[in-house]
Amino acid sequence: MKIRTKLILANLFIVLFLLGSVTYVLVRRSTELVYERVIENASLSLSQVANNLDNKLESYELIPNTLFLNNTLDSILETRYGDYKDAYADYAEYYQPFISAVRTTRDVAHLNLYTTNDSFLFGDILLIDDEVKQSDWYNKVINGKTGGYWTGAYRIVGENQPVISFRKRLNNYASESFKIVSLEIKQQMLFDLINEEGKSKRYLFALADGTVFMDSDRNAPEPLARLQDLPFYDAIGTDAGNFRYELDGEPYEIVYRTLASRNVVKGMKVITFIPVAQLQPRVEQLRSLAIALFLLAFLISALLISAISVGMTRRLSELASKMKRIHKDNFQSFVEVRGRDEVAQLGEMFNVMVRRVGTLIQEVYQSEIDRKGQELRTKEVELYALQTQINPHFLFNVLNMIRGKLLIVGERDTAKVVGLLAKSFRMMLRSGGQTVALADELEFVDSYLQIQQYRFGHKFTYRIEVPEEARGVRLPKLSLQPLVENAITHGIELSAADCTIWIEGRIAGDELRLTVGDDGLGMTPERLAEVERSLAEDALGQESHIGLRNVHGRLRARYGENSGLKIISAPDAGVIISFVIPLAQGMEVERDV
């Protein structure tokens, strides 16, 4: 098989794989986005329906609540009338106007009041007899703790339209009273709430006990009576959510919301069924468009790959033909160089090679030796040049490469430490004179402390509290890190308890006071005296307290005798080391030499 054919097939396979993968991922993700958007819109719509239902029920609850708070009416209902005319007079004056106003409401079917006062009975004021007392709704109202309750849908004798009712006990002024008001609302009011949404989706309104008081699926052979009859009832939560379920072989997205604005409606649920089949047309459109784009892109890619491969292999074929002539000792066979790509570079190198080979054949043996020697010297110079290019960036790149490998294998903590080490190493070798901004010094100390925390785990915590206005002050490099290292080595590492390290800065007058402290083991008075004596002697031959003496000496040499380290410590009370930086000198910008 020719290289041209291999090249075309290999590129087509790669393009096919990449385009197919991208198309598959895009179609899958687009389908998910379509479903998510539909579910999101359905959730918003359902929340609006739930709010509308809540507000609607609350507005009708105000009618019984008005009677509940009416002291005059309560007094009339408790009065025993000897004369029916007196009872009717009070009824016509106080109760009938209220009833007439309520009946003007379009959705109100009936408003009935139940009482034990047999001297005050009218068409809408009924007697609580034994039959009423034995009914479930009566006992539920009397024994209820929510101040009333909503019932499921039922039909009134002689009327075709079903109603729901709100029943409430009127015992505001007479706590032992058994008066009950029953407000019956036409069920059509509930269908009006979902007039538009209910055309494409099924809605269920259910009471807290699972009784369904509205099912928008009027085509069902028998309306759903209780939520417990649903096969997916156990999947319905107490608050809100959605899930997918298959009913009669057709998948549905079930979205639900629970009312909880007040005790009367607490636990009521609003549920909608979204047929997944309604979403398929959109998904199929996306798939068809994706397949069409895939085929178009593959066709264009095939044409471009073929054209480019033919152009490349044509020049390679020409180069192969010239090479065959070289094999026959024809050193005047050169190729015509066209373009500036790798094939053109190969042609140029071929021409150079031909000229060079011809020259070498014509040279004498001594010239060959001289040339070999010159080549050897050239290689040595190139090697030296490569060696001189090795600088700290090599180490940074190696550390970052190690960090990348650790991240790949999931060693994130170790990778973080390697990254901090590379960052610290870069900061240590950063040029810029003998001083550094306090912000950079604190950044270096923060990296060092994070590395030590990885080493010791949760053995210590730290905090850095330096005001922003002080972070631009310059100070000698590595002035804080040796103090922090000393705190870890001598105060934290040997302590059995968890410790804290703090770094604080405070501007007082024309000075910046920096403090490094810990609450570790501390020092005995003898040990403290030994350290202070070591700092005072500043002997070069001493092998102990090198870090402290180094910082102490550099501070005194730069800022004067009074700018050295001040140490405060006691056994089991930690160590506090502080020094001051004169702001007049700390604000000077050092020039690189």
Disulfide bonds with the S-S distance in Angstrom:
none
